[in-house]
Amino acid sequence: MDMGFKRRGGEPDVVWLAQEMFDFRNSAAVDLLRENFPDLKVRVINVVDLMTLEPPKEHPHGLSDEDFDALFTKINRSYLAFHGYPC
């Protein structure tokens, strides 16, 4: 699957995940990171369907390991805080 983005300047240092909608709070937080740490490479991902974070064997919407690694990288940790639980 082509994830639709090109790697510019290497892997990100931070993967910022927003749940369901990328709102002004997320935008302000990412802006602060970029202003205060201009050399920090930030990738922003808007997670609309939390089930895509599961492997395909767990949920039909799940990402393959290859696609997951392409988005979230193999070497960096990613964190997602959300309100609610998967059904």
For each residue, the residues with C-beta under 8 A, 3 or more apart:
1: 64 66 67
2:
3: 67 70 71
4:
5:
6:
7: 10 11
8:
9: 41
10: 7 41
11: 7 41 73 75 76
12: 15 41 42 43 73 76
13: 40 41 42 76
14: 33 40 41 42 43 76
15: 12 43 45 71 72 73 76 78
16: 26 29 30 33 42 43 44 45
17: 45 46 47 78 79 80
18: 21 22 23 26 44 45 46 47
19: 47 50 80 81 82 83
20: 46 47 48
21: 18 46
22: 18 26 27 44 46
23: 18 26 27
24: 27 28
25: 28 29
26: 16 18 22 23 29 30 44
27: 22 23 24 30 31
28: 24 25 31 32
29: 16 25 26 32 33
30: 16 26 27 33 34 42 44
31: 27 28 34 35
32: 28 29 35 36
33: 14 16 29 30 36 37 40 42
34: 30 31 37 38 40 42
35: 31 32 38
36: 32 33
37: 33 34 40
38: 34 35
39:
40: 13 14 33 34 37
41: 9 10 11 12 13 14
42: 12 13 14 16 30 33 34
43: 12 14 15 16 71
44: 16 18 22 26 30
45: 15 16 17 18 71 72
46: 17 18 20 21 22
47: 17 18 19 20 50 52 53 80 82
48: 20
49: 52 61
50: 19 47 53 82 86
51: 54 59 61 62 86
52: 47 49 59 61 62 63
53: 47 50 62 63 68 80
54: 51 58 59 61 62 86
55: 58 59 62 63 64 65 68
56: 59 60 62 63 64
57: 62
58: 54 55 62
59: 51 52 54 55 56 62
60: 56
61: 49 51 52 54
62: 51 52 53 54 55 56 57 58 59
63: 52 53 55 56 67 68 71
64: 1 55 56 67 68
65: 55 68 69
66: 1 69 70
67: 1 3 63 64 70 71
68: 53 55 63 64 65 71 72
69: 65 66 72 73 74
70: 3 66 67
71: 3 15 43 45 63 67 68
72: 15 45 68 69 76 78
73: 11 12 15 69 76 78
74: 69
75: 11
76: 11 12 13 14 15 72 73
77:
78: 15 17 72 73
79: 17
80: 17 19 47 53
81: 19
82: 19 47 50
83: 19
84:
85:
86: 50 51 54
87:
